[in-house]
Amino acid sequence: MNMHDQAARLRNIIKNKNQVAEKTLQFQPFEAPVHSKSGAAPRIIAVTSGKGGVGKTNLTVNMAIALTRMGKRVLIIDADLGLANVEVLFGSTSKRTMLDLLYEGVSLGDVILEGPEGIKYISGGSGFEQLTDLLPQERIKLVNTLYFCEQLADIVLVDTGAGVGRNVIDFLVAADEVILVTTPEPTALTDAYAVVKAYSARVQQPNVRLVVNRAYDEPEGQEVLARLTSTVERFLHIPIKPLGIVYDDRNMVNAIKCQRPLLQSYPDTIAAKCIKAIALSILKGGNTKVKRGWRGFLERLIFFD
């Protein structure tokens, strides 16, 4: 039996389960998932970058706060393998990762942590790297438990690692939407292009939006947006949509040092206003259609389909 047949068989096993959990955070394994209270599947947005140090995680955390203040329930998946950057920015520490759900007595409520303003997050740790080592029944148990995150969020932000490694691109392929973060630095732009190239090679309809971080001013930000979008369209023949510009702001560094998100520490600064505008664009503009949702995201990652 090939990998595709195995994946199909495992999905059928899961979909045939007909029990529904009675409590949001107290689940038993091998139960069927349900959708969020709104009845809609959450949007899965992967936030990525071509190189480290461009402010990807910082943007993710602050976008989550902005979206929460706009009435959305947000779950962050910290998928930057081996680096608990989301926890650092929240000023907290997680003792458990996603793979702890395989242990007896560990529930989803033990793994999901709560950050500022009710934002929930899960630390992937090295768990995603170990997926290939799991037995089929372990994958089923893991997916069945994680399915219930649908009840908790309207938007799932997946903070991926940087670069074009297989783990990073797998997250982009599994998500419905991709936000690519870059800076005006030439190396950041080159690496950002490489990410789009690797991602577009594996999907039929790439859905990428671009954020330029640490721009000196409006002309520089717009020039970077224009340069990268035109290069992608010229050589890869796919559209890439500008999402916004975040101006260079010393207060961002100060917030990181305090381990407190910018939107809480310095809510009225220029960078904070830029991030609020980006969050509004996520809700009001562009393609918001959920193609695969949380269920499809998990199946692609864990069943390698």
C-alpha positions as CSV (number, residue, x, y, z in Angstrom):
1,M,0.0,0.0,0.0
2,N,1.5,3.4,-1.0
3,M,1.6,6.5,1.1
4,H,-1.4,8.0,-0.6
5,D,-3.5,4.9,0.0
6,Q,-2.4,4.9,3.7
7,A,-3.3,8.6,4.1
8,A,-6.8,8.0,2.5
9,R,-7.4,5.0,4.8
10,L,-6.4,7.0,7.9
11,R,-8.6,9.9,6.9
12,N,-11.6,7.6,6.4
13,I,-11.1,6.1,9.9
14,I,-11.2,9.5,11.4
15,K,-14.2,10.8,9.4
16,N,-16.2,7.7,10.4
17,K,-15.9,8.5,14.1
18,N,-19.2,10.0,15.3
19,Q,-18.8,11.0,18.9
20,V,-18.6,14.6,19.8
21,A,-16.9,16.0,22.9
22,E,-19.1,17.7,25.5
23,K,-16.5,20.1,26.9
24,T,-14.3,22.5,25.0
25,L,-10.9,21.6,26.6
26,Q,-11.6,18.1,28.1
27,F,-11.4,15.7,25.2
28,Q,-11.0,12.0,24.9
29,P,-9.0,10.6,21.9
30,F,-10.6,9.2,18.8
31,E,-13.6,11.5,18.8
32,A,-15.0,13.4,15.8
33,P,-14.3,17.1,15.5
34,V,-16.9,19.9,15.4
35,H,-16.7,23.4,14.0
36,S,-16.4,26.6,15.9
37,K,-19.5,28.2,17.5
38,S,-19.9,30.4,14.5
39,G,-20.2,27.3,12.3
40,A,-17.4,28.4,10.0
41,A,-14.1,26.7,9.7
42,P,-11.2,28.9,10.9
43,R,-8.8,30.6,8.4
44,I,-5.3,29.1,8.5
45,I,-2.7,31.7,7.8
46,A,1.0,30.8,7.7
47,V,3.4,33.6,8.4
48,T,6.8,33.0,7.0
49,S,10.1,34.6,5.8
50,G,13.0,33.9,3.6
51,K,15.6,34.6,6.4
52,G,15.6,34.9,10.1
53,G,15.7,38.3,11.9
54,V,13.1,40.1,9.8
55,G,10.5,40.4,12.5
56,K,8.2,37.5,11.5
57,T,7.3,36.3,14.9
58,N,6.9,39.8,16.3
59,L,4.5,40.6,13.5
60,T,2.6,37.4,14.1
61,V,2.1,38.1,17.8
62,N,1.0,41.7,17.3
63,M,-1.3,40.8,14.4
64,A,-2.9,38.3,16.8
65,I,-3.6,41.0,19.4
66,A,-4.9,43.4,16.7
67,L,-7.3,40.7,15.3
68,T,-8.4,39.8,18.9
69,R,-9.3,43.4,19.5
70,M,-11.4,43.3,16.3
71,G,-13.5,40.6,17.8
72,K,-11.7,37.5,16.4
73,R,-10.6,34.5,18.4
74,V,-7.0,33.7,17.5
75,L,-4.8,30.7,18.0
76,I,-1.1,30.8,17.3
77,I,0.8,27.6,16.3
78,D,4.5,28.2,17.1
79,A,5.9,26.1,14.3
80,D,9.4,27.6,14.3
81,L,11.1,24.3,15.1
82,G,13.3,24.4,18.1
83,L,12.8,28.1,18.8
84,A,10.0,29.1,21.2
85,N,10.0,32.7,20.0
86,V,6.2,33.2,20.6
87,E,6.7,32.3,24.2
88,V,9.6,34.7,24.6
89,L,7.5,37.6,23.3
90,F,4.6,36.6,25.6
91,G,7.0,36.5,28.5
92,S,6.0,32.9,29.3
93,T,7.3,29.3,29.2
94,S,5.6,26.2,27.9
95,K,6.4,22.9,29.5
96,R,4.5,20.9,26.9
97,T,4.5,20.6,23.1
98,M,2.1,19.2,20.6
99,L,3.5,15.6,20.9
100,D,2.7,15.5,24.6
101,L,-0.9,14.8,23.5
102,L,0.2,11.3,22.8
103,Y,0.8,10.6,26.5
104,E,-1.9,9.2,28.7
105,G,-3.6,11.9,30.9
106,V,-2.5,14.8,28.7
107,S,-5.5,16.7,27.2
108,L,-5.7,19.6,24.7
109,G,-6.2,21.9,27.6
110,D,-2.8,21.0,29.0
111,V,-1.1,21.9,25.7
112,I,-2.9,25.0,24.7
113,L,-1.7,28.1,26.6
114,E,-3.2,31.5,26.9
115,G,-1.3,34.6,26.1
116,P,-2.3,38.3,26.4
117,E,-5.9,39.3,25.8
118,G,-7.1,35.7,25.5
119,I,-4.9,34.7,22.6
120,K,-4.3,30.9,22.7
121,Y,-1.1,29.3,21.4
122,I,0.5,25.9,21.1
123,S,4.2,25.2,21.1
124,G,5.2,22.8,18.4
125,G,8.7,22.5,19.6
126,S,10.5,19.7,17.8
127,G,7.2,17.8,17.5
128,F,6.6,18.5,13.8
129,E,10.1,17.1,13.0
130,Q,9.1,13.9,14.7
131,L,5.9,13.3,12.8
132,T,7.6,10.9,10.3
133,D,8.5,8.6,13.2
134,L,4.9,8.2,14.5
135,L,2.9,5.0,14.1
136,P,-0.4,5.3,12.2
137,Q,-2.5,5.0,15.4
138,E,-0.4,7.7,17.0
139,R,-1.1,10.0,14.0
140,I,-4.8,9.3,14.3
141,K,-4.9,10.1,18.0
142,L,-2.9,13.3,17.5
143,V,-5.1,14.6,14.6
144,N,-8.3,13.6,16.4
145,T,-7.3,15.6,19.4
146,L,-6.0,18.6,17.6
147,Y,-9.2,18.8,15.5
148,F,-10.9,20.3,18.4
149,C,-8.9,23.5,18.0
150,E,-11.6,24.4,15.4
151,Q,-13.9,25.2,18.4
152,L,-11.4,27.7,19.8
153,A,-10.5,30.0,16.9
154,D,-11.7,32.0,14.0
155,I,-8.2,32.5,12.7
156,V,-5.1,30.3,13.2
157,L,-1.8,32.0,12.7
158,V,1.0,29.5,12.0
159,D,4.4,31.1,12.8
160,T,6.8,29.0,10.6
161,G,10.5,28.9,10.5
162,A,12.5,30.9,8.0
163,G,13.9,29.7,4.7
164,V,13.0,27.0,2.2
165,G,13.5,23.8,4.2
166,R,11.0,21.0,3.8
167,N,9.4,21.6,7.2
168,V,8.7,25.3,6.4
169,I,7.3,24.7,2.9
170,D,5.1,21.9,4.2
171,F,3.4,24.4,6.5
172,L,2.9,26.8,3.6
173,V,1.4,24.2,1.4
174,A,-1.0,23.0,4.2
175,A,-2.3,26.5,4.9
176,D,-5.0,28.4,3.0
177,E,-3.1,31.7,3.0
178,V,0.5,32.7,3.3
179,I,1.9,36.0,4.6
180,L,5.5,36.5,3.5
181,V,7.5,39.0,5.7
182,T,10.7,40.7,4.3
183,T,12.7,43.8,4.9
184,P,14.4,46.1,2.4
185,E,17.7,44.4,2.8
186,P,18.9,42.8,-0.5
187,T,19.5,39.4,1.2
188,A,16.0,39.4,2.7
189,L,14.5,40.1,-0.7
190,T,16.5,37.3,-2.4
191,D,15.5,34.8,0.3
192,A,11.9,35.9,0.1
193,Y,11.8,35.2,-3.6
194,A,13.3,31.8,-3.0
195,V,10.4,31.0,-0.6
196,V,7.8,32.0,-3.2
197,K,9.5,29.9,-5.8
198,A,9.7,26.8,-3.5
199,Y,6.1,27.2,-2.4
200,S,4.6,27.9,-5.8
201,A,6.3,24.7,-7.2
202,R,4.0,22.6,-4.9
203,V,0.6,24.3,-5.2
204,Q,-1.6,25.0,-8.1
205,Q,-3.0,28.4,-6.9
206,P,-0.5,30.1,-4.6
207,N,-2.1,32.6,-2.2
208,V,0.7,34.9,-1.0
209,R,0.6,38.4,0.5
210,L,3.6,40.4,1.2
211,V,4.5,42.6,4.2
212,V,7.6,44.8,4.2
213,N,8.9,45.3,7.7
214,R,11.3,48.0,9.0
215,A,10.9,50.3,6.0
216,Y,12.4,53.7,6.5
217,D,9.5,55.5,4.9
218,E,6.6,55.1,2.5
219,P,8.7,55.4,-0.7
220,E,11.1,52.7,0.4
221,G,8.3,50.4,1.4
222,Q,6.4,50.8,-1.8
223,E,9.6,50.4,-3.8
224,V,10.3,47.0,-2.1
225,L,6.7,45.9,-2.7
226,A,6.9,46.8,-6.3
227,R,10.3,45.2,-6.9
228,L,9.4,41.8,-5.3
229,T,5.9,41.6,-6.8
230,S,7.1,42.4,-10.3
231,T,10.0,39.9,-10.1
232,V,7.7,37.1,-8.9
233,E,5.2,37.9,-11.7
234,R,7.9,38.1,-14.3
235,F,9.8,34.9,-13.5
236,L,7.3,32.7,-11.7
237,H,4.2,34.0,-13.5
238,I,2.1,34.1,-10.4
239,P,0.5,37.1,-8.6
240,I,1.7,38.2,-5.2
241,K,-0.4,40.7,-3.3
242,P,0.9,43.5,-1.2
243,L,-0.6,43.4,2.3
244,G,1.2,46.3,4.1
245,I,4.3,48.1,5.3
246,V,5.6,48.4,8.8
247,Y,7.9,51.3,9.4
248,D,11.1,51.0,11.3
249,D,10.3,51.9,15.0
250,R,12.6,51.9,17.9
251,N,9.7,51.1,20.2
252,M,9.5,47.6,18.6
253,V,13.0,46.8,20.0
254,N,12.0,48.3,23.4
255,A,8.9,46.0,23.5
256,I,11.0,42.9,22.7
257,K,13.4,43.7,25.5
258,C,10.4,44.0,27.9
259,Q,9.0,40.7,26.6
260,R,5.7,42.5,26.0
261,P,4.0,42.9,22.6
262,L,4.2,46.3,20.9
263,L,0.5,46.7,20.8
264,Q,0.4,46.5,24.6
265,S,3.5,48.4,25.4
266,Y,3.4,51.2,22.8
267,P,-0.1,51.0,21.2
268,D,0.0,54.5,19.6
269,T,3.4,54.3,17.9
270,I,3.8,54.2,14.1
271,A,4.7,50.5,13.9
272,A,1.6,49.6,16.0
273,K,-0.6,51.6,13.7
274,C,0.9,49.9,10.7
275,I,0.2,46.4,12.2
276,K,-3.4,47.4,13.1
277,A,-3.9,48.4,9.4
278,I,-2.5,45.1,8.2
279,A,-4.9,43.2,10.6
280,L,-7.8,45.2,9.2
281,S,-6.7,44.3,5.6
282,I,-6.6,40.6,6.6
283,L,-10.2,40.8,7.7
284,K,-11.6,43.2,5.0
285,G,-9.5,42.6,1.9
286,G,-8.1,39.9,-0.3
287,N,-9.1,36.3,-0.6
288,T,-10.7,35.0,2.6
289,K,-12.1,31.7,1.3
290,V,-11.3,28.7,3.4
291,K,-10.3,26.0,1.1
292,R,-9.0,23.3,3.4
293,G,-9.3,24.8,6.8
294,W,-8.0,23.3,10.0
295,R,-8.9,19.7,9.1
296,G,-7.1,19.9,5.8
297,F,-4.1,21.6,7.4
298,L,-3.6,18.8,9.9
299,E,-4.2,16.0,7.5
300,R,-1.6,17.4,5.1
301,L,1.0,17.8,7.8
302,I,0.4,14.5,9.7
303,F,-0.5,12.2,6.9
304,F,2.0,13.7,4.5
305,D,-0.6,13.8,1.7
